[in-house]
Structures are given as C-alpha cells and as structure tokens.
Amino acid sequence: MPLYPWIQLKRYIEQVIMFPFVQAGKLVARLNPLPEKEYDLFCFFPIYGLGGAEKVHASVLRAIPDKKVIVFFTRKSDEVEMKRFFTLPHVTIKDISRYTDNKWLYGFNFLYRGICAQYINQQDHAPTVFNGQCNFAYKLFPHIRKSILKTELIHNAEKRFGWITFPYIPVMDKRAMITQLIIDQHISFYRQLGIPSLYDSRITQIQNTVPVPEQYTVHSPGDTLKVYYAGRSGWPKRLYLILEIARKALAAQLPIEFHFAGNFESEIPADIRPHIHWHGLITDEKSMYDLHKQMDVLIMTSAFEGFPLSIMEAMSCGVAIVSTAVDGIRGNIIDGVAGLLIHETEEEAIVTSGLEKLKRLSADRELLQQISRNNYEYAVTHFSETKFNKAYRDLFNFTD
C-alpha cells in the first residue's frame, strides 16, 4: 500500500488534536483584528536573516509594489539589520517568532494557526497566501478557506525538508520551484510515496533574479588566483571542506589566495586564519558586488542546494564557479563552460577534487577567461528581473 494515505491520516489526526487551539486562536483574532483590514497578499517567511532565500523573498515583495502585503516572520532572526530588505512602503511586518519559535510557549504556535487563519479568512476580498518554505505556514494551510489561493516557493530538493511539505500537497494550489531539476526530483518523491499525479501540474518553475551589471567586468587574472566563499555557514554548506582545501593549497604554496565573507569568522581555524583574507559580514548589495568583481573563482562544497543567489551574483560579474554537482547547481552550471563541477560525494574526495580544479583554473588562464565571459552572457539571458516579476504576479493571480 502506498505511504501517502498514512501521511494524510497523520495530518488529519494532528488537525483534530489542534482543533481547540485553532478555534481559540480564531476567537482571539476576532476580538483583536488587524489594524488595517484588507490585504492583497499574506506572506509567511521563517526569518529575515542573511541568506539567498531571504533575498529571494524580498525580491518577490518588490515585484508587487502596487499591492498591500503583510508578512509574518515565524522564527527568530540573528541578523536584525537584514530586516531592512523587507521594510517597504507597501509591506506591513509582523514578527510573531516570540510565540511561534519558543519551546516554552509552544502552545502559542497552535493558537497562532487560528489567529492567522482568521485574519486571512475574514478578508472581504479573498487574498492570496504565499509560503516561503515556512514550517508554520504549512500547518496553517488546512485552516484557510478552500477558495483562497495558497502558493508556495521551494528553494531546494532536500527530501528531509520535503517530509514537512508532503502532508499538505492537496491544500497547496501552486508550488514554485527554481529549476527544472528540482521539479523533477520532487515529482520523483511524489511517485515514491504514491502521491497522485494530478498534483504534478500545480508545480511551476520560476528562475530567481539578481542584478546584472550593464557591462561585462573584464577579468585579467594576475599571478595569483583569487578564490572566495561568501555567505552563511551551517552543515549543508560544509564550510569545513573549503577550509581544508585552503589548508592544502597553502601547504603546497600554490599561487592561490582565499577570501571569505560571512557570519562565520569564529569557525576559521587558527592555523590558516593569518593566511586568508577576511571580509566580514557584508550586508549591502554594492559591497557584495564589489567583492564579486575582484574575484576569479567562487567555490562551494554544499551537500544540497537550490541554485544559490551567491552563484548567480558571481556569474553576473563574470566569476567562474567550482562547486559540488548538487541539485539546481548541476542544472545550471555546465561543466567546463560555466565552471568546474565536483562530482565526487565522499568528503575526502571532494577536497581532493576541489583542489585539483582550482589548480587547473590557476594554470589555464585562457579557460578561466572564457568561463568568465560565458557566465556574464548566461546571466544576461537567464536572470531577468522582468521575467521574475511577471512570473510571481502570475503565480499570485495578480493580472495587470
């Protein structure tokens, strides 16, 4: 027997258990309505911290400046200054993480499902609901009227997170994913679990957008290859593998400089800290692009990814990519054309392969310059803000 009916049964049982909390939350919402009654779009995002997903969520909001939007953040954010990307004239922000991300007050998480459902359901004109891969929102969806459009953005094809989404597939009207490869992987998950094929057509592809400079930045590599990683740490990024590549390159006295930017300074080992270039946490777009334009190669060793904005930004500045061949990366990075892919899966082999690819680019500057030009041209063709904005307006049924 397929597993999916049991997944659905588990969801129904949870909804029955949560029913009293949800009803209490709806009562709270009726007694304490939103200051402004009508909104076109209700958004639910985990955090407003540093990361590509958060930048994409902010870009979605900028695509609809003519609509009234309310955003609920459901988890605590460490980089408070990043909230400014969401502070827009047409956007109201509600940070409910104090109640929905607190293990000592977890009952409020259940209560807020009812509160938010009531806010949405009592709108005079049916709004659209958008979930930016937010756990809280999935559990909210079943309590929203069927007539209200429920949409979602998935950033990667990581099956572990998929188990959170699978029970709610029947109540999601539209699912956006950023590459065809991620779509194919999710449909494969559907078949493995016995999820009916009628839900396949609810998935659509929307490529992310980044600013692309009007002119190509000519890269004239010097005697030293400049290699960098910029972003966050955390297990999926496997920063420790990049650091090991740097350690081996330094030990071999290769003509390679390593540059790092992000929120992980404490994770850089003491033995290599004096020999790398640390740029700190970069929070503004201009400074980030200034760094991209100075570099030759962006390196990533992630265990899984969508198609990271850091790679898209780097490509738009003519930077070559060396990365593990995972998920959306191998769907966009053609080996030898946009960069060099690491196909190995064992961590020791990833380090060895990554180092060899850096050596190759250091030695073959003609290949490096050709990749640089290819990446800029790819960005011009594929990373259009106009296409991105239209795609999300269509997703939300905001016809012009």
C-alpha positions in Angstrom: 0.0 0.0 0.0 1.4 3.5 -0.8 2.7 5.5 2.1 0.8 8.7 1.2 -2.7 7.7 2.7 -0.9 7.2 6.0 0.8 10.6 5.8 -2.6 12.1 5.2 -4.2 10.2 8.1 -1.4 11.5 10.4 -2.2 15.1 9.3 -5.9 14.6 9.9 -5.3 13.3 13.4 -3.0 16.2 14.2 -5.7 18.7 13.0 -8.2 17.1 15.3 -5.9 17.4 18.3 -5.1 21.0 17.3 -8.8 22.0 16.7 -9.5 23.5 20.2 -6.3 25.7 20.0 -7.1 26.8 16.4 -10.7 27.7 17.4 -9.4 29.7 20.4 -7.0 31.5 18.1 -9.8 32.4 15.7 -11.7 33.9 18.7 -8.6 35.9 19.7 -8.3 37.3 16.1 -12.0 38.3 16.0 -11.5 40.3 19.3 -8.2 41.7 18.1 -8.4 42.4 14.4 -5.5 43.7 12.3 -5.1 47.5 12.3 -5.7 47.5 8.5 -8.4 45.1 7.5 -7.7 44.5 3.8 -4.5 43.0 2.3 -3.9 41.5 -1.2 -1.1 39.1 -0.1 -0.3 37.3 3.2 3.3 36.1 3.3 4.8 33.7 5.8 8.7 33.6 6.0 10.9 31.9 8.6 13.4 34.7 9.1 14.8 37.9 7.7 18.4 37.0 8.3 21.4 36.6 6.0 20.9 34.2 3.1 19.9 33.7 -0.5 16.3 32.5 0.4 15.7 35.7 2.3 16.9 37.8 -0.6 14.5 36.0 -2.9 11.6 36.6 -0.6 12.4 40.3 -0.5 12.7 40.3 -4.3 9.2 38.8 -4.5 7.8 41.7 -2.4 9.5 44.2 -4.7 7.8 42.6 -7.7 4.3 43.7 -6.4 4.7 47.4 -5.3 1.1 48.1 -6.2 -0.4 45.5 -3.7 -0.9 45.7 0.0 1.2 43.0 1.7 1.5 41.7 5.2 4.5 39.5 6.2 4.7 37.2 9.2 8.1 36.1 10.4 7.8 32.9 12.4 11.4 32.2 13.6 14.0 34.3 15.5 16.4 36.1 13.2 20.0 36.7 14.2 20.9 39.4 11.7 18.4 42.1 12.7 19.8 44.6 10.3 18.6 42.4 7.4 15.0 43.3 8.2 15.5 46.5 6.2 15.2 44.5 2.9 11.6 43.8 3.8 10.8 47.3 5.1 8.9 48.6 2.0 6.1 51.2 1.7 3.5 48.6 0.7 4.6 46.0 3.3 3.4 45.5 6.9 5.7 43.4 9.0 4.6 41.1 11.9 7.3 39.2 13.8 5.5 36.5 15.7 8.6 34.4 16.4 8.3 35.2 20.1 5.3 32.9 20.2 5.8 30.5 17.3 9.5 29.8 17.9 9.6 29.3 21.7 9.7 25.8 23.1 8.5 27.2 26.5 5.4 28.8 24.9 4.8 26.3 22.2 1.1 26.2 22.8 1.0 29.7 21.3 2.3 28.2 18.0 -1.0 26.3 17.8 -3.0 29.3 18.9 -1.4 31.5 16.1 -2.6 29.0 13.5 -6.1 30.0 14.4 -5.2 33.7 14.7 -3.6 33.9 11.2 -6.3 31.7 9.6 -9.0 34.0 10.9 -7.1 37.1 9.7 -7.0 35.6 6.2 -10.5 34.1 6.1 -12.3 37.3 7.3 -10.9 39.5 4.5 -13.8 41.0 2.4 -11.9 40.3 -0.8 -10.1 36.9 -1.0 -6.3 37.5 -0.7 -3.5 35.3 -1.9 -1.3 33.4 0.7 2.4 32.9 0.0 4.6 30.4 1.9 8.4 30.9 1.6 9.3 27.4 2.8 8.0 28.1 6.3 7.0 25.2 8.6 4.3 27.2 10.4 2.6 28.1 7.2 2.2 24.5 6.0 0.3 23.7 9.2 -1.8 26.8 8.8 -2.9 26.0 5.2 -5.6 23.4 6.1 -7.4 26.1 8.2 -7.7 28.6 5.4 -10.8 28.6 3.2 -10.5 26.5 0.1 -11.5 29.4 -2.1 -8.4 31.4 -1.1 -5.3 30.8 -3.3 -2.5 29.2 -1.4 1.0 29.4 -3.0 4.5 28.2 -2.1 8.1 28.6 -3.0 10.6 25.7 -2.6 14.3 26.6 -2.8 15.8 23.1 -3.0 15.1 19.4 -3.4 16.2 18.2 0.0 13.9 15.3 0.9 14.4 15.8 4.7 12.5 19.1 4.4 10.1 17.5 1.9 8.6 15.4 4.7 7.3 18.6 6.2 5.6 19.6 3.0 4.3 16.2 1.7 1.2 16.1 4.0 0.0 19.5 2.7 0.3 19.0 -1.0 -3.5 18.6 -1.5 -4.1 22.0 0.1 -1.5 23.9 -1.9 -2.8 25.4 -5.1 0.5 26.4 -6.7 4.1 25.4 -5.9 7.0 27.4 -7.4 10.5 25.8 -7.7 13.6 27.4 -9.1 15.0 24.8 -11.5 13.5 22.0 -13.7 15.9 19.6 -11.9 14.3 20.4 -8.5 10.8 19.9 -10.1 11.9 16.5 -11.5 13.2 15.4 -8.1 10.0 16.4 -6.3 7.9 14.6 -8.8 10.1 11.6 -8.2 9.4 11.9 -4.4 5.7 12.0 -5.3 5.9 8.7 -7.2 7.9 7.1 -4.4 5.2 8.0 -1.8 2.2 7.3 -4.0 1.2 11.0 -4.3 -1.4 11.2 -7.2 0.0 12.6 -10.5 -2.9 15.1 -10.6 -0.8 17.3 -8.3 2.1 17.4 -10.7 0.6 20.2 -12.7 0.5 22.5 -9.7 4.3 22.9 -9.9 5.8 25.7 -11.9 9.3 26.9 -12.5 10.4 30.4 -11.6 14.0 31.3 -12.0 15.4 33.7 -9.4 16.8 37.1 -10.3 19.8 39.1 -9.4 21.1 42.5 -10.6 23.2 42.0 -13.7 25.8 44.8 -14.5 25.1 46.6 -17.8 28.7 45.9 -18.9 30.9 42.9 -18.6 33.7 43.2 -16.0 36.8 42.2 -17.8 38.8 39.7 -15.7 42.5 39.9 -16.1 43.8 37.4 -13.6 47.2 38.2 -12.1 49.8 35.7 -11.0 47.6 34.7 -8.0 44.2 33.1 -8.5 41.6 34.8 -6.2 39.2 32.2 -4.7 36.4 33.0 -2.3 33.3 31.9 -0.4 30.6 34.4 0.7 27.5 33.6 2.7 26.5 31.7 5.8 27.8 28.6 7.4 25.8 25.6 8.7 26.1 21.9 7.9 24.6 21.9 4.4 27.3 24.4 3.3 30.1 22.2 4.6 32.4 25.2 5.0 34.9 22.9 6.7 35.6 21.3 3.3 36.5 24.6 1.7 38.8 25.4 4.7 40.5 22.1 4.2 41.0 22.8 0.5 42.5 26.2 1.6 44.8 24.5 4.1 46.1 22.0 1.5 46.7 24.8 -1.1 48.6 26.9 1.5 50.7 23.9 2.5 51.6 23.3 -1.2 52.4 27.0 -1.6 50.1 27.2 -4.6 49.5 30.7 -6.2 46.0 30.9 -4.8 44.5 33.5 -2.4 41.5 32.5 -0.3 38.9 35.2 0.6 35.9 34.7 3.0 32.9 36.8 3.8 30.0 36.0 6.1 29.0 35.4 9.7 31.4 32.5 10.5 34.7 34.2 11.5 34.9 32.0 14.6 34.8 28.8 12.5 38.1 29.6 10.7 40.9 27.5 12.2 43.7 29.4 13.9 46.4 27.8 11.7 45.0 29.2 8.5 43.5 32.5 9.8 46.7 34.6 9.2 46.9 33.3 5.6 43.4 34.1 4.3 41.6 37.4 3.6 38.6 38.0 5.8 36.0 40.5 4.6 33.5 40.2 7.4 29.7 40.2 7.2 28.6 42.0 4.0 25.0 43.3 4.2 24.7 45.8 1.3 24.5 44.9 -2.4 27.1 47.3 -3.7 29.8 46.0 -1.3 28.9 42.4 -2.2 29.2 43.1 -6.0 32.5 45.0 -5.4 33.8 41.7 -3.9 32.5 39.6 -6.7 34.1 41.8 -9.3 37.5 41.4 -7.6 37.4 37.6 -7.5 38.2 34.9 -10.1 36.6 31.8 -8.7 33.6 31.2 -6.3 33.9 27.8 -4.5 31.1 25.9 -2.8 31.0 22.4 -1.3 27.4 22.2 -0.3 25.6 18.9 0.4 22.5 20.2 -1.2 21.4 23.5 -2.8 18.7 25.1 -4.9 20.5 27.5 -7.2 22.2 29.9 -4.8 22.0 33.6 -5.3 25.7 33.9 -4.5 26.4 31.8 -7.6 24.0 33.9 -9.7 25.6 37.1 -8.5 29.1 35.8 -9.1 28.2 34.7 -12.6 26.7 38.1 -13.4 30.1 39.5 -12.5 32.0 37.1 -14.7 33.3 34.8 -11.9 34.0 31.1 -12.6 32.3 28.5 -10.3 33.8 25.5 -8.7 31.1 23.6 -6.8 29.8 20.2 -5.9 27.4 19.0 -8.6 24.2 19.0 -6.4 20.5 19.8 -7.2 20.0 23.2 -9.0 23.7 23.8 -9.4 24.2 21.0 -11.8 21.1 22.1 -13.6 22.6 25.5 -14.4 26.4 25.1 -14.3 27.6 23.3 -17.4 30.9 21.6 -16.6 33.8 23.3 -18.4 31.5 26.1 -19.6 30.4 28.0 -16.5 32.9 26.4 -14.2 34.2 23.1 -13.0 31.9 20.7 -11.1 32.9 18.3 -8.3 31.1 15.1 -8.9 32.7 13.2 -6.0 30.5 12.5 -3.0 32.9 11.4 -0.3 34.2 14.3 1.7 37.9 13.5 1.3 37.4 13.0 -2.4 35.6 16.4 -2.6 38.6 18.1 -1.0 41.0 16.4 -3.4 38.9 17.2 -6.5 38.2 20.8 -5.5 41.9 21.4 -5.1 42.6 19.9 -8.5 40.1 22.1 -10.2 41.5 25.2 -8.6 44.9 24.1 -9.8 43.5 23.7 -13.3 42.0 27.2 -13.4 45.1 28.7 -12.0 47.2 27.1 -14.7 44.8 27.6 -17.6 44.0 31.3 -17.7 42.5 31.2 -21.1 39.9 28.7 -19.9 39.2 30.9 -16.9 38.7 34.0 -19.1 36.4 32.1 -21.4 34.3 30.8 -18.5 34.1 34.4 -17.2 32.6 35.7 -20.4 30.2 32.7 -20.7 28.9 33.3 -17.2 28.1 37.0 -17.8 26.3 36.2 -21.0 24.3 33.4 -19.3 23.3 35.9 -16.5 22.1 38.5 -19.1 19.9 35.8 -20.7 18.6 34.0 -17.7 18.5 36.3 -14.7 15.9 38.8 -15.9 14.1 40.8 -13.3 11.3 41.5 -15.7 10.6 37.8 -16.2 10.9 37.1 -12.4 8.4 39.9 -11.6 5.9 38.7 -14.2 6.2 35.1 -13.1 5.3 35.9 -9.5 2.5 38.2 -10.4 1.1 35.3 -12.4 1.6 32.9 -9.5 -0.4 35.1 -7.3 -3.1 35.8 -9.9 -2.2 39.5 -9.9 -3.1 40.1 -13.5 -2.1 43.6 -14.8 
